[in-house]
Amino acid sequence: MTRKRVAVLISGRGSNMMALVEAAKAVDYPAEISLVVSNRPDAGGLGRARAAGVATAVVDHTAFGEDREAFEHALDTQLRAHRIELLCLAGFMRLLTPWFVARWSGRLLNIHPALLPRFKGLDTHRRALAAGVTRHGATVHFVVPEMDSGPIVTQAEVPVFADDTEETLAARVLDAEHRIYPQALRALAEGRVSPTTPSADNAAR
Ligand code: GRF
């Protein structure tokens, strides 16, 4: 089995990245985490990746001012240098331009802490509690230029309890994220899902 070379893009603590690194330790996992890239030099996930023996790189967006494409060209250079085939965004807090998204089309996943299409954007747990939903969750989807809007690969639902706080709900959703992201990456690496797969939602199970 040739394992797909995967890069994970992070901006923070990197718990989803570590869930992918852990999953990829299984001998039958079809992908390896070959590189972790952060746009923030102080991202906690960088140290966790290094401790796990994963190569890391920093492409600091602040060095490029307003020039998003220059930042993305630098990112892309890193990805090519490491012969990356698939990309996973995991708490990566930069919007990507249509140029970058097109370049990685069909090979670029994101995880979002809500049941899309509900609660796109930030503060999903606070907004879910304010809306009074009884089910919340997480979604892995292909990335398209419009934020949090690409074809869904898989979702996980969690219950919302009457005494939930943002923190308790976030922790429950995060557990679900750590479960489904490795499943979704497996499905992509095995060629079982694409942005045009009907019912892609089932394919990652
Ligand atoms: C996760 O909740 C993810 O869904 C969201 O940002 C958070 C990142 O957490 N996009 P971590 O860095 O993976 O721990």
Residues whose N, C-alpha, C, O or C-beta is under 5 A from the ligand:
A	BS01	GRF	G12 R13 G14 S15 N16 M17 A90 G91 I111 H112 P113
